[in-house]
Amino acid sequence: MEPQRQCVGCRKRFEQGVLYRFVRAGAGWKGSAPGERRLPGRGAYLCSEACAQRAERNKRYPGLGQSAREYGLIGGSRLGSIEKG
């Protein structure tokens, strides 16, 4: 059984391997695609473009939305919505 992680946008739990992960890197964030676990540090997980937009408005994660936009998760085609249910 794969570890469960919580999306910071919708607060729902998913298997770790299906979420996009972002970690703090200096003043910003670095992203990794689902299944990649190469970035060290405490991370924030996102499941969809809508959740990336919510994170952009959340003051607990300053700059996360901008990094998601640069990574192509907002307004791009990299992030498809994960089947929730």
C-alpha positions in Angstrom: 0.0 0.0 0.0 1.4 3.4 -1.0 1.6 6.2 1.5 -1.3 8.7 1.5 -0.8 12.4 1.2 -3.2 15.4 1.4 -3.7 17.9 -1.3 -3.2 21.4 0.1 -6.0 22.8 -2.2 -8.9 20.5 -1.5 -7.6 18.7 1.6 -8.5 15.3 0.2 -6.2 12.3 0.6 -4.6 10.5 -2.4 -1.9 8.0 -2.9 1.5 9.8 -2.9 2.4 8.7 -6.4 -0.5 10.5 -8.2 0.1 14.0 -6.7 2.3 16.8 -7.9 4.9 17.7 -5.2 6.4 21.1 -4.5 9.2 21.8 -2.0 10.6 25.1 -0.8 13.7 26.2 -2.6 15.1 29.5 -1.4 12.4 32.1 -1.9 10.3 29.9 -4.2 9.2 26.4 -4.8 10.4 23.5 -7.1 8.0 21.0 -8.5 8.1 17.4 -9.4 5.7 15.2 -11.4 3.7 12.4 -9.9 5.8 9.4 -9.0 9.1 11.4 -8.7 10.5 11.6 -5.2 13.8 13.3 -5.9 13.4 16.7 -4.3 14.5 16.8 -0.6 12.6 18.7 2.0 9.1 19.2 3.3 6.6 19.3 0.5 3.2 20.5 -0.5 1.0 18.3 -2.7 -1.5 19.3 -5.4 -4.0 17.2 -7.3 -5.5 19.5 -9.9 -5.2 22.9 -11.6 -8.1 24.1 -9.4 -6.3 23.2 -6.3 -3.1 24.9 -7.6 -5.2 28.1 -8.0 -6.6 27.7 -4.4 -3.0 27.3 -3.1 -2.1 30.5 -5.0 -4.6 32.4 -2.9 -3.7 30.6 0.4 -1.3 32.7 2.6 0.1 29.6 4.2 1.9 28.7 0.9 3.2 32.0 -0.5 4.6 31.7 -4.0 3.3 28.1 -4.5 0.7 29.2 -7.0 3.3 31.2 -9.0 5.6 28.2 -9.1 2.8 25.9 -10.2 2.1 28.4 -13.0 5.7 28.4 -14.0 5.8 24.6 -13.9 2.8 24.5 -16.3 0.2 23.3 -13.8 -2.0 26.5 -14.0 -3.0 27.4 -17.5 -0.9 24.6 -18.9 -1.6 21.0 -20.0 0.7 19.2 -17.5 -1.9 18.8 -14.7 -4.9 16.7 -15.4 -7.5 16.3 -12.7 -7.1 13.2 -10.6 -10.2 11.0 -10.3 -11.6 11.9 -6.9 -13.8 9.4 -5.3 
